[in-house]
């Protein structure tokens, strides 16, 4: 991978960025049609992701180890969090004085020919209470958690682009997805509108798609290479499966970065290792910190990667050895996901990759998963606090979903 220079056209005039913020507030997402960086930089990062996945069979997120990825992150930061400059009349999209780079970074290489797809429908964050949900937005409506999703290759319905349900068509976007309280149930029972009753006890996706016409509100967000979009923590979104039969279909390659208000969610790293100096030069985190972030993210999203038990344990041990570099809340989340992964292995969840990657000696160790009573007790204690970190949509429906014709009680989606 080679470095690439910046693109002076990546930053638009303030009025255009004001329009992006307006779209973000109104719809829960906004499209950025101009390139945020040079073609050389984009192509280098995209090529790095492809080589990691295809040639080396390594998760694309390892691209965070390279300087070019952080150069792209600096371009994103420059666009979204630029403070007002009187002479040039330029400013960023987001609240620069409050929002900060979050370090929640992931890279994607989705190949429909291999039956790969993006995440299933979900929200990125679900505050526990209505009050906390309200506080996850500023007074002007801007969210305190925003993802910047950058297409490094064309993302289309044929090879897996993002889909969303816009804010205005999503009942739970601002009101939350918690089960209704007794007063809500009583009011619902008094209503003669059966459709509204069903809405009170349906999951978030079903609430938003409760009629045939409502499916027309789903929006595909194709992006050309170099284009991007921003979206809030509350928007329902997912990556499509793509079409493996499409002519000349190519993998969808992308990277996502997050910005957040520290009062809502603090940056993952406990020290500021990615910053701009007074001369406008960006300083990337040292290699050890980049590897720490990769290992932590692999644990957080372990269900999305084909990792052996040995690899999961190695990631945990590296994170544990440098745990003081991780913010307390994120560190707890990382360790909880490690616990879940190890317990799944212990309980017999299929781990095909073990047979491919492990020797006979470490295969026998991995089969035990959790190998001491003390570690087992630790795992159980950590799991008692794991619910606050669940953020995927896969487990959203309650146990009675399998009964046809019955209403589904809404469950918190995080």
C-alpha positions as CSV (number, residue, x, y, z in Angstrom):
1,X,0.0,0.0,0.0
2,X,1.2,3.5,-0.8
3,X,0.2,6.7,0.6
4,X,-2.1,9.2,-1.1
5,X,-2.5,12.9,-1.0
6,X,-5.5,14.8,0.1
7,X,-8.2,16.2,-2.1
8,X,-8.9,19.9,-1.8
9,X,-12.3,19.3,-3.3
10,X,-13.2,16.9,-0.5
11,X,-14.4,19.8,1.6
12,X,-17.3,21.8,0.4
13,X,-18.6,25.3,1.4
14,X,-20.4,25.7,4.6
15,X,-23.8,26.0,3.1
16,X,-23.5,22.6,1.5
17,X,-22.5,21.1,4.8
18,X,-25.4,22.8,6.5
19,X,-27.6,21.0,4.0
20,X,-26.0,17.7,5.0
21,X,-26.8,18.3,8.6
22,X,-30.3,19.2,7.7
23,X,-30.7,15.9,5.8
24,X,-29.1,14.0,8.7
25,X,-31.5,15.5,11.2
26,X,-34.6,15.0,9.0
27,X,-34.0,11.6,7.6
28,X,-31.5,10.0,10.0
29,X,-28.9,9.8,7.2
30,X,-27.3,12.0,4.5
31,X,-25.5,11.2,1.3
32,X,-22.1,12.7,0.5
33,X,-21.6,12.6,-3.2
34,X,-18.2,14.1,-3.6
35,X,-15.0,12.1,-2.9
36,X,-13.6,12.6,0.6
37,X,-10.1,11.8,-0.5
38,X,-7.9,11.3,-3.5
39,X,-8.5,8.4,-5.9
40,X,-5.0,7.1,-5.1
41,X,-5.6,6.9,-1.4
42,X,-9.0,5.3,-1.9
43,X,-7.7,2.7,-4.3
44,X,-4.7,1.9,-2.0
45,X,-6.9,1.3,1.0
46,X,-9.4,-0.7,-1.0
47,X,-6.6,-2.8,-2.5
48,X,-5.2,-3.4,0.9
49,X,-8.6,-4.7,2.1
50,X,-8.9,-6.9,-0.9
51,X,-5.5,-8.4,-0.5
52,X,-6.0,-9.1,3.2
53,X,-9.3,-10.9,2.5
54,X,-8.6,-12.7,-0.7
55,X,-4.9,-13.5,-0.7
56,X,-4.2,-13.8,3.0
57,X,-7.6,-14.9,4.3
58,X,-7.3,-12.2,7.0
59,X,-10.3,-10.1,8.2
60,X,-10.5,-6.8,6.3
61,X,-10.3,-4.8,9.6
62,X,-6.6,-5.5,9.8
63,X,-6.3,-2.7,7.3
64,X,-6.4,-0.5,10.4
65,X,-2.7,-1.4,10.8
66,X,-1.7,0.7,7.8
67,X,-1.0,4.5,7.6
68,X,-3.2,5.0,4.6
69,X,-6.3,4.0,6.6
70,X,-5.6,6.7,9.2
71,X,-4.9,9.2,6.4
72,X,-8.4,8.5,5.2
73,X,-9.7,8.8,8.7
74,X,-8.1,12.2,8.9
75,X,-9.8,13.3,5.7
76,X,-13.1,12.2,7.2
77,X,-12.4,14.1,10.4
78,X,-11.4,17.2,8.4
79,X,-14.7,17.1,6.5
80,X,-17.1,16.3,9.4
81,X,-15.5,18.1,12.3
82,X,-13.8,21.1,10.7
83,X,-14.2,24.1,12.9
84,X,-15.4,27.4,11.3
85,X,-12.7,29.2,9.3
86,X,-13.6,32.8,8.8
87,X,-11.4,33.4,5.7
88,X,-12.5,30.4,3.7
89,X,-16.1,30.2,5.0
90,X,-15.7,26.5,5.6
91,X,-17.0,24.4,8.5
92,X,-17.7,20.8,9.3
93,X,-21.0,19.0,9.3
94,X,-21.1,18.0,12.9
95,X,-20.7,19.8,16.2
96,X,-16.9,20.1,16.2
97,X,-16.8,21.4,19.8
98,X,-18.6,18.4,21.2
99,X,-18.1,15.4,18.8
100,X,-14.9,13.5,18.7
101,X,-13.4,10.6,16.8
102,X,-14.7,7.4,18.5
103,X,-12.3,4.8,17.1
104,X,-15.2,2.4,16.3
105,X,-13.8,1.4,12.9
106,X,-14.6,-1.6,10.7
107,X,-13.6,-2.5,7.1
108,X,-15.8,-4.6,4.8
109,X,-15.2,-6.9,1.9
110,X,-18.6,-8.4,0.9
111,X,-18.5,-10.8,-2.0
112,X,-22.0,-12.0,-3.1
113,X,-20.3,-14.8,-5.1
114,X,-19.4,-16.3,-1.7
115,X,-22.9,-15.7,-0.3
116,X,-21.6,-12.9,1.9
117,X,-23.7,-10.0,3.1
118,X,-23.6,-7.1,5.5
119,X,-25.1,-6.9,9.0
120,X,-28.8,-7.8,9.3
121,X,-31.3,-4.9,10.2
122,X,-30.3,-3.2,13.4
123,X,-29.8,0.1,15.2
124,X,-26.2,0.9,16.3
125,X,-27.2,2.1,19.8
126,X,-30.3,1.8,22.1
127,X,-30.2,3.9,25.3
128,X,-31.9,2.1,28.2
129,X,-34.5,4.8,28.9
130,X,-36.6,7.3,27.0
131,X,-34.8,10.1,28.9
132,X,-31.4,8.7,27.9
133,X,-32.6,8.4,24.3
134,X,-33.6,12.0,24.3
135,X,-30.2,13.0,25.7
136,X,-28.5,11.1,22.8
137,X,-29.5,14.1,20.6
138,X,-28.5,17.8,20.8
139,X,-31.2,20.4,21.2
140,X,-31.0,21.1,17.4
141,X,-31.8,17.5,16.7
142,X,-28.3,16.3,15.7
143,X,-27.4,12.9,17.0
144,X,-24.5,12.4,19.4
145,X,-23.4,9.3,17.6
146,X,-22.8,9.4,13.8
147,X,-21.2,6.8,11.5
148,X,-19.3,7.8,8.3
149,X,-19.6,4.9,5.8
150,X,-17.2,5.2,2.9
151,X,-17.5,3.2,-0.3
152,X,-14.0,2.2,-1.6
153,X,-15.6,0.4,-4.5
154,X,-19.0,0.7,-6.1
155,X,-21.7,-0.4,-3.7
156,X,-24.9,-1.3,-5.5
157,X,-28.0,-3.5,-4.9
158,X,-26.3,-6.1,-7.0
159,X,-23.2,-6.4,-4.7
160,X,-24.6,-5.3,-1.3
161,X,-25.3,-1.6,-0.7
162,X,-26.8,-0.3,2.5
163,X,-30.6,-0.1,3.0
164,X,-32.3,2.1,5.6
165,X,-35.8,3.0,6.9
166,X,-35.8,6.8,7.1
167,X,-36.4,8.5,10.5
168,X,-39.8,9.8,9.6
169,X,-41.1,6.3,8.8
170,X,-39.7,4.7,11.9
171,X,-41.9,4.9,15.1
172,X,-39.1,3.8,17.4
173,X,-36.4,6.2,16.0
174,X,-37.1,8.9,18.7
175,X,-39.5,7.1,21.0
176,X,-37.4,3.9,21.6
177,X,-38.1,0.3,21.3
178,X,-38.8,-0.7,24.9
179,X,-41.9,-2.7,25.8
180,X,-44.9,-0.4,26.6
181,X,-45.7,0.3,30.2
182,X,-49.0,-0.7,31.8
183,X,-50.6,2.6,31.0
184,X,-49.6,2.2,27.3
185,X,-51.2,-1.3,27.3
186,X,-54.4,-0.1,28.9
187,X,-54.7,2.7,26.3
188,X,-54.0,0.3,23.6
189,X,-56.6,-2.2,24.8
190,X,-59.2,0.6,24.8
191,X,-58.5,1.5,21.2
192,X,-60.6,0.0,18.5
193,X,-57.8,0.1,16.0
194,X,-56.4,-3.4,15.8
195,X,-53.4,-2.2,13.8
196,X,-52.3,0.1,16.6
197,X,-52.6,-2.7,19.1
198,X,-50.4,-4.9,17.0
199,X,-47.9,-2.0,16.8
200,X,-47.6,-1.9,20.6
201,X,-46.4,-5.5,20.7
202,X,-44.3,-5.8,17.5
203,X,-40.5,-5.7,17.1
204,X,-39.0,-2.4,15.7
205,X,-38.7,-3.6,12.1
206,X,-42.3,-4.8,12.1
207,X,-43.5,-1.5,13.6
208,X,-41.9,0.4,10.8
209,X,-43.2,-2.0,8.2
210,X,-46.7,-2.7,9.4
211,X,-48.5,-2.3,6.0
212,X,-47.8,-3.3,2.5
213,X,-47.4,0.4,1.5
214,X,-44.8,0.9,4.3
215,X,-42.3,-1.3,2.5
216,X,-42.1,1.4,-0.1
217,X,-40.3,3.6,2.5
218,X,-37.3,1.3,2.4
219,X,-34.4,3.2,0.7
220,X,-31.5,1.6,-1.1
221,X,-28.3,3.8,-0.8
222,X,-26.0,2.8,-3.6
223,X,-22.7,4.6,-3.6
224,X,-20.0,5.0,-6.2
225,X,-16.4,4.4,-5.3
226,X,-15.3,7.4,-3.2
227,X,-18.8,8.5,-2.2
228,X,-20.0,8.1,1.3
229,X,-22.9,8.6,3.7
230,X,-23.4,9.5,7.3
231,X,-26.2,8.1,9.6
232,X,-27.2,8.2,13.2
233,X,-27.1,5.6,15.9
234,X,-30.9,5.3,15.7
235,X,-31.6,4.6,12.1
236,X,-32.6,1.0,11.1
237,X,-30.1,-0.1,8.5
238,X,-28.6,-3.2,7.0
239,X,-26.4,-4.5,4.2
240,X,-28.1,-6.5,1.4
241,X,-27.1,-10.0,0.4
242,X,-26.3,-9.0,-3.2
243,X,-26.8,-11.0,-6.3
244,X,-24.3,-13.8,-7.0
245,X,-25.7,-14.3,-10.5
246,X,-25.2,-10.7,-11.6
247,X,-22.9,-10.1,-14.5
248,X,-19.4,-8.9,-13.6
249,X,-20.4,-8.6,-9.9
250,X,-17.5,-7.3,-7.8
251,X,-17.1,-7.3,-4.0
252,X,-18.4,-4.4,-2.1
253,X,-15.4,-2.8,-0.3
254,X,-16.0,-0.2,2.4
255,X,-14.8,1.3,5.7
256,X,-16.8,2.8,8.5
257,X,-15.8,5.4,11.1
258,X,-17.7,6.7,14.1
259,X,-17.9,10.2,15.7
260,X,-19.6,10.6,19.1
261,X,-20.1,13.0,22.0
262,X,-18.0,11.7,24.9
263,X,-20.9,12.2,27.3
264,X,-23.0,9.7,25.2
265,X,-20.1,7.3,24.3
266,X,-16.5,8.0,25.1
267,X,-13.8,7.3,22.5
268,X,-12.6,3.7,22.7
269,X,-9.0,4.6,23.4
270,X,-8.2,6.1,26.7
271,X,-5.5,8.4,25.4
272,X,-5.6,10.7,22.4
273,X,-3.3,8.9,20.0
274,X,-4.9,10.2,16.8
275,X,-4.7,14.0,16.6
276,X,-3.9,17.0,14.5
277,X,-1.0,19.3,15.5
278,X,-0.9,23.1,15.1
279,X,0.5,22.7,11.6
280,X,-2.4,20.7,10.4
281,X,-0.4,17.4,10.4
282,X,-2.1,14.3,11.6
283,X,-0.4,11.8,13.9
284,X,-1.5,8.2,13.6
285,X,-1.6,5.9,16.6
286,X,1.5,3.8,17.0
287,X,1.5,0.2,15.7
288,X,0.8,-1.3,19.1
289,X,-2.3,0.8,19.5
290,X,-3.6,0.0,16.0
291,X,-3.1,-3.7,16.7
292,X,-4.9,-3.3,20.0
293,X,-7.9,-1.7,18.3
294,X,-7.9,-4.5,15.6
295,X,-7.9,-7.2,18.3
296,X,-10.6,-5.5,20.3
297,X,-12.9,-5.0,17.3
298,X,-12.4,-8.6,16.3
299,X,-13.7,-9.6,19.7
300,X,-16.6,-7.2,19.7
301,X,-17.7,-8.5,16.3
302,X,-16.4,-12.1,16.7
303,X,-19.7,-13.6,15.3
304,X,-19.0,-11.9,12.0
305,X,-15.5,-13.3,11.5
306,X,-14.3,-16.8,10.9
307,X,-11.9,-16.9,13.9
308,X,-10.5,-19.9,15.6
309,X,-10.7,-20.2,19.3
310,X,-6.9,-19.8,19.5
311,X,-7.2,-16.5,17.6
312,X,-10.0,-15.3,19.9
313,X,-7.9,-16.1,22.9
314,X,-4.8,-14.4,21.4
315,X,-6.9,-11.3,20.8
316,X,-8.1,-11.3,24.4
317,X,-4.6,-11.8,25.8
318,X,-3.2,-8.9,23.7
319,X,-6.1,-6.6,24.8
320,X,-5.6,-7.8,28.4
321,X,-1.9,-6.9,28.3
322,X,-2.8,-3.4,27.2
323,X,-6.2,-2.9,28.9
324,X,-5.1,0.4,30.4
325,X,-5.1,1.8,26.9
326,X,-8.8,1.1,26.4
327,X,-11.6,3.2,27.9
328,X,-13.2,1.5,30.8
329,X,-16.6,1.0,29.2
330,X,-15.1,-0.3,25.9
331,X,-12.7,-2.6,27.8
332,X,-15.6,-4.1,29.7
333,X,-17.5,-4.6,26.4
334,X,-14.5,-6.3,24.8
335,X,-14.1,-8.7,27.6
336,X,-17.8,-9.5,27.8
337,X,-17.7,-10.4,24.1
338,X,-14.6,-12.6,24.7
339,X,-16.6,-14.3,27.4
340,X,-19.5,-15.0,25.1
341,X,-17.2,-16.3,22.4
342,X,-15.4,-18.7,24.7
343,X,-18.6,-20.0,26.3
344,X,-20.0,-20.6,22.8
345,X,-16.9,-22.7,22.1
346,X,-17.2,-24.5,25.4
347,X,-20.9,-25.2,24.8
348,X,-20.2,-26.8,21.4
349,X,-20.8,-24.0,18.9
350,X,-19.3,-25.1,15.6
351,X,-15.8,-23.8,15.0
352,X,-14.7,-25.1,11.6
353,X,-11.7,-22.8,11.5
354,X,-10.1,-24.6,14.5
355,X,-9.4,-27.7,12.4
356,X,-7.8,-25.6,9.7
357,X,-5.7,-23.3,11.7
358,X,-4.8,-25.1,15.0
359,X,-2.3,-27.8,15.7
360,X,-3.4,-31.0,17.4
361,X,-2.1,-29.7,20.7
362,X,-3.9,-26.4,20.7
363,X,-7.0,-28.1,19.2
364,X,-7.3,-30.1,22.4
365,X,-6.9,-26.9,24.5
366,X,-9.4,-25.0,22.4
367,X,-12.0,-27.7,22.7
368,X,-12.1,-27.0,26.5
369,X,-12.8,-23.3,25.8
370,X,-12.9,-22.3,29.5
371,X,-10.4,-24.4,31.3
372,X,-10.6,-23.6,35.0
373,X,-13.2,-23.1,37.6
374,X,-11.8,-19.7,38.4
375,X,-12.0,-18.6,34.8
376,X,-15.5,-20.1,34.6
377,X,-16.6,-18.0,37.6
378,X,-15.1,-14.9,36.0
379,X,-16.9,-15.6,32.8
380,X,-20.2,-16.0,34.6
381,X,-19.7,-12.8,36.6
382,X,-18.9,-10.8,33.4
383,X,-21.9,-12.2,31.6
384,X,-24.2,-10.9,34.3
385,X,-23.5,-7.5,32.9
386,X,-23.5,-8.3,29.2
387,X,-27.0,-7.2,28.2
388,X,-26.1,-3.5,28.2
389,X,-23.8,-4.1,25.3
390,X,-26.1,-6.1,23.0
391,X,-26.6,-4.0,19.8
392,X,-27.5,-6.4,17.1
393,X,-30.9,-7.1,15.7
394,X,-30.6,-10.8,15.3
395,X,-31.9,-11.6,18.8
396,X,-34.5,-8.9,18.9
397,X,-37.7,-11.1,18.8
398,X,-39.1,-12.8,21.8
399,X,-39.5,-16.5,22.3
400,X,-43.1,-16.6,21.1
401,X,-42.1,-15.3,17.7
402,X,-42.3,-18.9,16.4
403,X,-46.1,-19.0,17.1
404,X,-47.9,-18.0,14.0
405,X,-50.7,-15.5,14.5
406,X,-49.5,-14.2,17.8
407,X,-48.3,-10.6,18.6
408,X,-44.6,-10.1,19.3
409,X,-43.7,-8.1,22.3
410,X,-41.2,-5.4,21.7
411,X,-37.8,-6.0,23.1
412,X,-35.0,-3.5,23.7
413,X,-32.7,-3.3,20.6
414,X,-29.3,-2.0,21.4
